[in-house]
Amino acid sequence: MLDKVGKYEFLAEPFHCDFSKRLFMGHLGNHLLNAADFHSNDRNFGMNYLNTINKTWVLSRLAIEMDEMPAAYTRFYVETWVENAMRFFTNRNFKVTDVKDGRVYGYGRSVWAMIDTETRQPADLFDINDGDIKNYILSDKECPIAKSSRVRMSDNAELVRTIDTNYSDIDVNGHVNSVKYIEHVLDLWDLDWYKSHCLKRLEIAYVAESHQGDKLSFYREQDADGDYCVRIVRDDGTEACRCKVRFVDNS
């Protein structure tokens, strides 16, 4: 049996960094999801095995909270582990640290569902390899950031932008990629905003799938705590996901 914690090294490639020479949040999100994939595949409950039995993992919620983003050319680790598992959902956490000095950049929390790829209905995690995922639960490893909250929005949220979905938005499951939503949300603020504000925390909850050809409308409002809430709606009126973004003023 492998260790319960997986630890994987990544590089903040310069072309994956923004004007500040720090890693884009979207690319960090991809690294977290890659670490989750490596960890689950190595332990035989990942996509490589699940696809042979018409099952797959679907990301339901993701929260990332960073004290600092890795700078260009920095090598960093992503640690990941399963905090708990229920019949249809599992909670997976992340820790991002510097390879050289071990300092902590930040943490992540995620919720995943397993579905049947033919029916698109939830599948029982404990039916996979006699519930072997239970042997990898690590409930006492620290992940000191808050769990995802329920993003509450009023009907008065402002329509900020409507976009088309195209080829590069679509992932291996045939729907809009989880991280693409994050990138589109963060594009609601312009470059001048990011010159004076640092992205501290991002939460996203996925509600319904979107596909190539769907138009996505982005509604935004600010809550009482100063966080920005975003609702993404397909052109048929179906809500695809909700997001909450927290910035720190560094001007």
C-alpha positions as CSV (number, residue, x, y, z in Angstrom):
1,M,0.0,0.0,0.0
2,L,1.3,3.4,-1.0
3,D,1.6,6.4,1.4
4,K,-1.7,8.2,2.0
5,V,-0.2,11.5,0.9
6,G,1.1,12.0,-2.6
7,K,3.8,14.6,-3.3
8,Y,4.5,15.9,-6.8
9,E,6.9,18.4,-8.1
10,F,5.9,21.1,-10.6
11,L,7.6,24.1,-12.3
12,A,6.1,27.6,-12.6
13,E,6.9,27.9,-16.2
14,P,7.4,31.5,-17.3
15,F,4.7,31.3,-20.0
16,H,2.3,30.2,-17.3
17,C,2.9,33.3,-15.3
18,D,1.2,36.7,-15.5
19,F,2.6,40.2,-15.8
20,S,3.9,40.0,-12.2
21,K,5.9,36.9,-13.1
22,R,3.8,34.9,-10.7
23,L,1.9,31.7,-11.7
24,F,-1.6,32.2,-13.0
25,M,-4.3,30.9,-10.6
26,G,-5.7,28.8,-13.5
27,H,-2.4,27.1,-14.1
28,L,-2.1,26.4,-10.4
29,G,-5.5,24.9,-10.5
30,N,-4.4,22.6,-13.3
31,H,-1.4,21.5,-11.2
32,L,-3.7,20.7,-8.3
33,L,-6.0,18.6,-10.5
34,N,-3.0,16.9,-12.0
35,A,-1.7,16.0,-8.5
36,A,-5.2,14.6,-7.7
37,D,-5.1,12.5,-10.9
38,F,-1.6,11.2,-10.2
39,H,-2.5,10.3,-6.6
40,S,-5.7,8.4,-7.5
41,N,-4.2,6.6,-10.5
42,D,-1.2,5.4,-8.5
43,R,-3.7,4.0,-5.9
44,N,-5.9,2.4,-8.6
45,F,-9.0,4.5,-8.1
46,G,-8.1,7.1,-10.8
47,M,-9.3,7.8,-14.3
48,N,-7.1,5.2,-15.9
49,Y,-9.0,2.4,-14.1
50,L,-12.4,4.1,-13.9
51,N,-12.6,4.7,-17.6
52,T,-12.4,0.9,-18.2
53,I,-15.6,0.4,-16.2
54,N,-17.5,3.5,-17.5
55,K,-16.9,5.7,-14.5
56,T,-15.1,9.0,-14.0
57,W,-14.4,11.6,-11.4
58,V,-16.2,15.0,-11.6
59,L,-15.0,18.0,-9.7
60,S,-17.9,19.4,-7.6
61,R,-16.2,22.1,-5.5
62,L,-12.8,23.7,-5.3
63,A,-11.3,26.3,-2.9
64,I,-7.8,27.7,-3.2
65,E,-6.3,30.1,-0.7
66,M,-2.8,31.4,-1.3
67,D,-0.4,33.6,0.8
68,E,1.8,33.9,-2.3
69,M,1.9,32.5,-5.8
70,P,5.1,30.7,-7.0
71,A,7.3,33.0,-9.1
72,A,8.5,32.1,-12.6
73,Y,11.0,29.2,-12.7
74,T,10.2,28.2,-9.1
75,R,9.9,24.5,-8.4
76,F,7.2,23.7,-6.0
77,Y,5.5,20.6,-4.5
78,V,1.8,19.9,-4.5
79,E,0.9,17.5,-1.7
80,T,-2.6,15.9,-1.9
81,W,-4.6,13.5,0.2
82,V,-8.1,12.2,0.8
83,E,-9.6,13.8,3.9
84,N,-12.8,11.7,3.9
85,A,-15.0,9.6,1.6
86,M,-18.8,9.1,1.5
87,R,-20.8,7.0,-0.8
88,F,-21.0,9.4,-3.6
89,F,-18.5,12.2,-2.7
90,T,-14.9,12.5,-1.5
91,N,-13.0,15.4,0.0
92,R,-9.5,15.9,-1.2
93,N,-7.0,18.5,0.1
94,F,-3.9,20.1,-1.2
95,K,-0.8,21.8,0.2
96,V,1.6,23.9,-2.0
97,T,5.2,24.3,-0.8
98,D,8.5,25.5,-2.2
99,V,11.0,22.8,-3.2
100,K,14.1,24.7,-1.9
101,D,13.1,26.1,1.4
102,G,9.8,24.3,2.2
103,R,7.8,27.5,2.8
104,V,4.1,27.1,2.3
105,Y,2.5,29.0,-0.5
106,G,-1.1,28.0,0.3
107,Y,-3.7,25.2,0.5
108,G,-6.7,23.9,-1.4
109,R,-9.8,21.9,-0.7
110,S,-11.9,20.0,-3.2
111,V,-15.0,17.8,-3.4
112,W,-15.3,15.2,-6.1
113,A,-18.2,13.0,-7.2
114,M,-17.9,9.7,-9.1
115,I,-20.4,9.3,-12.0
116,D,-21.3,6.7,-14.6
117,T,-20.2,8.0,-18.0
118,E,-23.1,6.4,-19.8
119,T,-26.0,7.4,-17.5
120,R,-24.2,10.6,-16.1
121,Q,-25.6,9.5,-12.7
122,P,-23.7,9.3,-9.4
123,A,-21.8,6.1,-8.8
124,D,-20.9,4.4,-5.5
125,L,-17.3,5.0,-4.6
126,F,-17.2,2.0,-2.3
127,D,-18.0,-0.4,-5.2
128,I,-14.6,0.4,-6.7
129,N,-12.0,-2.2,-5.7
130,D,-14.0,-3.3,-2.6
131,G,-13.9,0.3,-1.2
132,D,-10.1,0.5,-1.2
133,I,-10.3,4.3,-1.1
134,K,-11.2,4.0,2.6
135,N,-7.6,2.7,3.2
136,Y,-6.3,6.1,2.0
137,I,-8.3,8.4,4.1
138,L,-6.2,10.8,6.2
139,S,-8.5,12.9,8.3
140,D,-6.0,14.4,10.8
141,K,-3.5,16.1,8.3
142,E,-3.8,19.9,8.7
143,C,-5.5,21.9,6.0
144,P,-6.0,25.3,7.8
145,I,-8.2,27.0,5.2
146,A,-12.0,27.2,5.4
147,K,-14.1,24.8,3.5
148,S,-16.1,26.1,0.5
149,S,-19.1,28.2,1.5
150,R,-22.4,28.4,-0.1
151,V,-22.2,31.3,-2.6
152,R,-25.4,33.4,-2.1
153,M,-26.4,35.9,-4.7
154,S,-29.4,38.2,-5.2
155,D,-31.4,38.7,-8.4
156,N,-29.8,42.1,-8.7
157,A,-26.3,40.9,-9.7
158,E,-24.9,42.8,-12.7
159,L,-24.5,41.1,-16.0
160,V,-20.8,41.7,-16.8
161,R,-20.1,39.6,-19.8
162,T,-21.4,36.9,-22.2
163,I,-19.0,34.7,-24.0
164,D,-19.1,31.8,-26.5
165,T,-17.6,28.4,-25.6
166,N,-15.1,27.0,-28.1
167,Y,-12.8,24.1,-28.8
168,S,-10.1,25.1,-26.3
169,D,-12.7,25.3,-23.5
170,I,-13.6,21.6,-23.8
171,D,-11.9,18.8,-21.8
172,V,-11.6,15.0,-22.1
173,N,-15.0,14.5,-20.6
174,G,-16.6,16.6,-23.5
175,H,-17.7,19.5,-21.4
176,V,-16.2,22.9,-20.4
177,N,-13.1,22.3,-18.4
178,S,-13.2,23.1,-14.7
179,V,-10.3,25.5,-14.8
180,K,-11.6,27.3,-17.9
181,Y,-14.5,28.6,-15.7
182,I,-11.9,30.0,-13.3
183,E,-10.0,31.7,-16.0
184,H,-13.1,33.2,-17.5
185,V,-14.2,34.5,-14.0
186,L,-10.8,36.1,-13.3
187,D,-10.9,37.8,-16.7
188,L,-13.9,39.9,-15.4
189,W,-11.3,42.2,-13.8
190,D,-8.8,44.1,-16.0
191,L,-5.0,44.4,-15.8
192,D,-5.1,47.6,-13.9
193,W,-7.1,45.9,-11.1
194,Y,-4.5,43.2,-10.8
195,K,-1.8,45.7,-10.6
196,S,-3.2,47.0,-7.3
197,H,-5.0,43.8,-6.0
198,C,-3.7,40.4,-5.1
199,L,-6.0,37.3,-5.5
200,K,-6.1,35.7,-2.0
201,R,-8.9,33.1,-2.2
202,L,-11.1,31.6,-4.9
203,E,-14.0,29.2,-4.4
204,I,-16.0,27.6,-7.2
205,A,-19.0,25.2,-7.1
206,Y,-20.0,23.4,-10.2
207,V,-23.7,22.9,-10.8
208,A,-24.3,21.8,-14.4
209,E,-22.2,20.9,-17.4
210,S,-21.7,23.3,-20.3
211,H,-20.7,22.2,-23.8
212,Q,-19.1,23.7,-26.9
213,G,-21.6,26.1,-28.5
214,D,-23.2,27.2,-25.2
215,K,-23.1,30.9,-24.5
216,L,-22.1,31.7,-20.9
217,S,-23.3,34.8,-19.1
218,F,-21.4,36.1,-16.0
219,Y,-23.3,37.9,-13.3
220,R,-21.3,39.6,-10.5
221,E,-22.0,41.3,-7.2
222,Q,-20.1,42.2,-4.0
223,D,-21.2,40.7,-0.7
224,A,-21.1,42.3,2.8
225,D,-17.5,41.0,3.4
226,G,-16.2,42.6,0.3
227,D,-15.8,39.3,-1.6
228,Y,-17.0,39.2,-5.2
229,C,-19.7,36.5,-6.1
230,V,-20.1,35.4,-9.7
231,R,-22.9,33.3,-11.2
232,I,-22.4,31.7,-14.6
233,V,-25.5,30.9,-16.6
234,R,-25.9,29.0,-19.9
235,D,-28.0,30.6,-22.6
236,D,-30.8,28.1,-21.9
237,G,-31.1,29.6,-18.4
238,T,-29.4,26.8,-16.5
239,E,-26.9,27.8,-13.9
240,A,-23.5,26.2,-14.6
241,C,-21.6,27.3,-11.5
242,R,-21.0,29.9,-8.8
243,C,-17.8,31.4,-7.7
244,K,-16.5,33.6,-4.9
245,V,-13.3,35.6,-5.2
246,R,-11.4,37.5,-2.5
247,F,-8.8,40.1,-3.3
248,V,-6.3,41.9,-1.1
249,D,-5.6,45.6,-1.9
250,N,-1.8,45.9,-2.3
251,S,-1.6,49.4,-3.7
